[in-house]
Amino acid sequence: MKLRWKKHKPQSEEFMTKSLIIVESPTKAKTISRILPKEYEVLSSNGHVIDLPAKELAVDTEKGFTLKNMVIPGKRKILSQISKAAKDADRILLASDPDREGEAIAVMIVRHLKIPEEKVFRVLFHEITKKGILKAIENPGRPDELKFEAQQARRAIDRLVGYKVSPVLWKKIKRGISAGRVQSVALRFVCEREKEICAFSSEDYWLIFSHLEAGRPPVIKARLVSVGSKRVGGTKNRLSDESRALEIQAQLRKESHSITDVQVKKARRSPAPPFITSTLQQDAARKLRFTAKRTMMIAQQLYEGVALGKAGTTGLITYMRTDSLRVSDDAIEGARREIARVFGPDYL
């Protein structure tokens, strides 16, 4: 069954007696409950409540790749709580995460509980702050059927690749290994790169550096780039003869060095762009040695809200699963105010 969402405006707030907000995370539910008045009830679905059964393929390839979704064991109580609260509410605000998975959670709950569509609205919380939450509630939309179908297509491919290809690997290679929509492609990239590394022929060459000082700091580190009129040390004119390199080194030790020219140039360096999911994980791995899982767990906590004393629980970052580099106008204006306050208007 497909829901055909009609475009209609939400009821005026003055006639609204009660709204139910459905989010994914219990932590997020608590944070939002502290921000909104008592007319809003906030419940958590604790992630997906409806999904494919774990022990069967559940994708009918003969009937248009229909998926056999069912209530996840242990989630019936949560669905019952949501159903009861939905009956008592004047409108339902689906506030699961603003991505494909969040859209699937929202649409599946509405379909399973058969909630009247005139009561259903979709709100997107890109940041868990009072301003961000109120702005989203003031501008509700409709569930995105196309995004939901995109999630279902991805889920079907996951199942078909994992459940159909993995058994072949057990027979051909060994039991216990698996294939996947993403992991198998990534493994191919890794293997191809490893072949390139193994096929690479290494070549020894020498670079010559001098540490120069004139009786006081700083010590200047200089690299030899030419001998007479002949350039050395570049990719096309490397010093590949060790005896020649040692000969030059010995000669340089006997020579006196002087600065013959000083060039002063202005350099402009742009700041790094805002994090997207991949660059966040890369920087956390490179600088903090975090795994991707740990990075996303911490980012989730920062997004859902952290206790800040008198300020209460506040979300500190925007939604972390994104490929967008866009920064909200409010965030830019806030950054400009802080820069002006700390460093002065000349730095804007």
C-alpha positions in Angstrom: 0.0 0.0 0.0 1.3 3.5 -0.9 0.3 6.6 0.9 -0.7 9.5 -1.4 0.1 12.5 0.7 -2.2 15.4 0.0 -0.9 18.9 0.4 -2.7 20.7 3.2 -1.8 23.2 5.8 -1.4 22.2 9.4 -4.0 23.4 11.9 -3.4 26.8 13.5 -1.5 26.3 16.7 -4.2 28.1 18.7 -6.7 25.3 18.0 -4.2 22.6 18.7 -4.6 20.8 22.0 -1.9 18.2 21.7 0.9 17.1 19.3 2.8 13.9 19.3 6.4 14.0 18.1 8.1 10.7 17.1 11.9 10.6 17.1 14.4 7.7 16.8 16.5 8.1 19.9 15.4 8.1 23.6 18.2 10.7 24.4 16.8 13.0 21.7 13.3 12.5 23.0 14.4 13.6 26.5 16.2 16.7 25.1 13.3 17.8 23.0 10.8 17.2 25.8 12.8 19.7 28.0 12.6 22.3 25.3 9.0 22.1 24.3 5.8 22.9 26.4 3.6 20.2 27.8 1.3 20.3 24.8 3.9 18.2 23.0 4.4 14.6 23.8 7.7 13.2 22.5 8.2 9.4 22.0 11.1 7.4 20.7 10.9 4.5 18.3 14.3 3.3 19.4 15.4 3.1 15.8 13.6 0.8 13.3 10.4 -0.9 14.5 9.7 -2.6 11.2 12.2 -4.3 9.0 12.9 -7.5 7.0 13.1 -10.7 9.0 16.6 -11.8 9.8 16.4 -15.5 8.8 15.0 -15.3 5.3 15.7 -13.4 2.1 12.3 -11.6 2.3 12.6 -10.1 -1.2 10.2 -11.6 -3.8 12.1 -11.3 -7.0 9.2 -12.7 -9.0 6.8 -9.9 -7.9 8.6 -6.7 -8.5 11.1 -7.2 -5.7 8.4 -6.8 -3.1 9.8 -6.7 0.5 8.3 -8.7 3.3 8.6 -6.2 6.1 7.4 -7.1 9.6 7.5 -5.8 13.1 10.9 -6.4 14.7 10.7 -8.8 17.7 10.6 -6.8 20.9 9.3 -3.6 19.3 5.5 -4.3 19.6 5.4 -2.6 22.9 6.9 0.6 21.5 4.4 0.5 18.5 1.6 0.1 21.0 2.7 3.1 23.0 3.0 5.2 19.8 -0.5 4.0 18.7 -2.1 4.9 21.9 -0.5 8.4 22.0 -1.4 8.9 18.3 -5.1 8.4 19.0 -5.0 11.0 21.7 -3.1 13.6 19.6 -4.5 16.2 17.2 -1.4 15.9 14.9 1.5 13.6 14.5 4.9 15.1 13.8 7.3 12.5 12.3 10.8 13.7 13.4 13.0 10.7 12.8 16.4 11.5 11.4 16.5 13.6 8.1 17.9 10.8 5.9 16.6 7.7 4.0 16.6 5.5 7.1 14.7 8.2 9.1 12.1 8.5 6.3 11.6 4.7 6.3 11.0 4.6 10.0 8.5 7.4 9.8 6.5 6.1 6.8 6.5 2.5 8.1 5.0 3.6 11.5 2.3 5.6 9.7 1.4 2.7 7.4 1.5 0.0 10.1 -0.7 2.0 12.6 -3.0 3.3 9.8 -2.8 6.9 11.1 -5.1 9.2 9.2 -3.0 11.2 6.7 -4.6 14.5 7.7 -3.0 14.2 11.1 0.5 13.3 9.8 3.3 15.8 9.2 7.1 15.5 8.7 9.5 17.7 10.5 13.3 17.7 10.0 15.5 18.5 13.0 18.9 19.4 11.5 20.0 20.6 14.9 18.7 19.8 18.4 18.5 23.4 19.8 15.4 25.3 20.8 15.7 27.6 17.8 16.2 24.7 15.4 13.3 22.6 16.8 10.8 25.5 16.9 11.7 26.4 13.3 11.2 22.9 12.1 7.8 22.6 13.9 6.7 25.9 12.4 7.5 24.6 8.9 6.1 21.0 8.7 6.1 19.1 5.5 4.9 15.8 4.2 6.7 12.4 4.3 8.9 11.9 1.3 7.6 8.8 -0.5 10.5 8.8 -3.0 13.1 8.9 -0.3 11.3 6.0 1.4 11.3 4.0 -1.8 15.0 4.7 -2.2 15.6 3.2 1.2 13.6 0.2 0.4 15.6 -0.3 -2.9 18.8 -0.1 -1.0 17.5 -2.6 1.6 16.5 -5.0 -1.2 20.0 -4.8 -2.8 21.6 -5.3 0.6 19.6 -8.5 1.0 20.1 -9.9 -2.5 23.9 -9.3 -2.5 24.4 -10.5 1.1 22.1 -13.5 1.1 22.8 -14.7 -2.5 26.5 -14.1 -2.9 27.7 -15.0 0.6 26.8 -18.7 0.3 28.9 -18.8 -3.0 31.9 -17.5 -1.0 31.4 -20.1 1.6 31.6 -22.8 -1.1 34.5 -21.3 -3.1 36.7 -19.8 -0.3 35.7 -20.5 3.3 32.7 -20.3 5.6 32.1 -17.3 7.8 33.0 -14.6 5.2 30.3 -12.4 3.6 29.6 -10.3 0.6 27.8 -6.9 0.7 26.5 -4.1 -1.5 29.3 -1.7 -0.2 31.9 -4.0 1.3 32.4 -6.1 -1.8 33.0 -3.0 -4.0 35.3 -1.5 -1.3 37.2 -4.7 -1.1 37.8 -4.7 -4.9 39.2 -1.1 -4.6 41.6 -2.3 -1.8 42.7 -5.3 -3.9 43.4 -3.2 -7.0 45.3 -0.7 -5.0 47.4 -3.5 -3.4 48.2 -4.9 -6.8 49.5 -1.5 -7.8 51.6 -1.3 -4.7 53.1 -4.8 -5.3 53.9 -3.9 -8.9 55.7 -0.7 -8.0 59.4 -0.8 -8.5 61.2 1.1 -5.8 64.3 3.2 -6.5 66.9 4.5 -4.0 67.9 8.1 -4.3 69.4 10.7 -2.0 68.3 14.2 -0.9 70.8 16.6 0.7 69.8 19.0 3.5 71.9 21.6 5.4 71.0 23.0 8.8 72.4 26.5 8.7 72.9 29.0 11.6 74.7 32.2 12.1 75.4 32.1 15.8 71.9 32.8 16.8 68.4 31.4 16.1 66.7 30.4 14.0 68.4 27.4 12.4 67.5 27.3 8.7 66.9 24.0 7.0 67.9 24.2 3.4 67.7 21.6 0.7 70.2 21.3 -2.2 68.4 21.9 -5.5 71.4 22.5 -7.8 75.1 21.9 -8.3 76.5 24.6 -10.5 74.0 24.9 -13.4 72.7 21.4 -13.0 69.5 20.9 -10.9 69.4 17.9 -8.6 66.9 16.3 -6.3 63.8 16.7 -8.5 61.7 13.8 -9.8 63.6 13.9 -13.1 67.1 14.5 -11.8 67.4 12.5 -8.6 70.8 11.7 -7.0 70.7 8.0 -7.5 74.5 7.5 -7.0 75.3 7.2 -3.3 79.0 7.9 -3.9 78.2 11.1 -5.8 75.8 12.2 -3.0 78.5 11.6 -0.4 81.0 13.6 -2.4 78.6 16.6 -2.6 77.9 16.3 1.1 81.7 16.4 1.9 82.2 19.4 -0.3 79.3 21.3 1.3 80.7 20.8 4.7 83.8 22.7 3.7 81.9 25.6 2.1 80.6 28.8 3.8 77.0 29.7 3.0 75.4 33.0 2.6 71.9 34.4 1.8 72.0 36.2 -1.6 68.3 36.9 -2.0 65.2 37.2 0.2 61.7 37.0 -1.4 58.7 38.0 0.7 55.3 36.8 -0.6 51.8 37.0 0.7 50.0 33.7 0.9 46.3 33.2 1.3 45.0 30.0 2.8 41.3 29.2 2.8 39.9 27.4 5.8 38.8 23.8 5.4 35.2 23.3 4.4 32.7 22.1 7.0 32.7 18.4 7.8 30.6 15.9 5.9 30.3 12.4 7.2 33.4 11.0 5.3 35.7 13.9 6.2 34.7 13.8 9.8 35.6 10.1 10.0 38.9 10.7 8.1 40.0 13.5 10.4 39.0 11.6 13.6 41.0 8.6 12.4 44.0 10.6 11.4 44.2 12.9 14.4 42.6 10.9 17.2 42.9 7.3 15.9 39.1 6.9 16.3 37.3 4.1 14.4 34.4 5.1 12.2 32.0 3.5 14.7 33.4 5.5 17.6 33.4 8.8 15.6 29.7 8.4 14.7 28.7 7.3 18.2 30.3 10.5 19.7 28.8 12.6 16.9 25.4 11.2 17.6 25.7 12.2 21.2 26.8 15.7 20.3 23.8 16.0 17.9 21.2 14.6 20.3 22.3 16.9 23.2 24.9 17.3 25.9 24.2 18.6 29.4 25.6 22.1 29.7 24.8 23.1 33.3 22.3 26.0 33.5 21.8 25.9 29.7 20.4 22.4 30.0 20.8 19.6 27.4 21.7 21.2 24.1 22.7 19.8 20.7 26.2 21.0 19.8 26.4 19.9 16.1 24.1 19.6 13.2 23.1 16.2 11.8 26.2 14.2 11.1 25.1 12.0 8.3 25.3 14.3 5.3 27.2 15.1 2.1 26.2 18.7 2.1 28.7 21.5 2.8 26.0 24.1 3.4 26.1 26.1 6.7 22.9 27.7 7.9 22.6 31.5 7.9 22.1 31.4 11.6 25.3 29.6 12.2 27.3 31.9 9.9 25.8 35.0 11.7 26.6 33.5 15.1 30.2 32.8 14.0 30.6 36.3 12.8 29.4 37.8 16.0 31.8 35.6 18.0 34.7 36.5 15.8 33.9 40.2 16.1 33.6 39.9 19.9 36.9 38.0 20.4 39.1 39.3 17.7 37.5 42.6 16.5 35.7 43.6 13.3 38.9 43.7 11.3 38.9 39.9 11.2 35.5 39.6 9.6 
